[in-house]
Amino acid sequence: MESILLTVYVLVWPLLAGIVLFVITAGFVKEWREARREGRDLI
């Protein structure tokens, strides 16, 4: 039982990192498309 809990604990961190990366990437793509549509630079 203890090894299962440790395994789940260890595997949660990559999942959280993936979710954060997805949110950041989605926000970037949204801003990039909006800037392109308005004809302005992203930076």
SULBELTA-V49809 format. One line per field, one symbol per residue. phi: phi as a letter, one per 40 degrees, with the letter a starting at -180 (. if undefined). psi: psi as a letter, one per 30 degrees, with the letter a starting at -180 (. if undefined). burial: b if it has 9 or more other ideal C-beta (glycine too) atoms within 8 Angstrom, else e. A space follows every 10 residues. Layout:
phi = ???
psi = ???
burial = ???
This chain:
phi = .ccccccccc cccccccccc cccccccccc ccccccccgb ccc
psi = eeeeeeeeee feeeeeeeee eeeeeeeeee eeeeeeefhl le.
burial = eeeeeeeeee eeeeeeeeee eeeeeeeeee bbeebeeeee eee
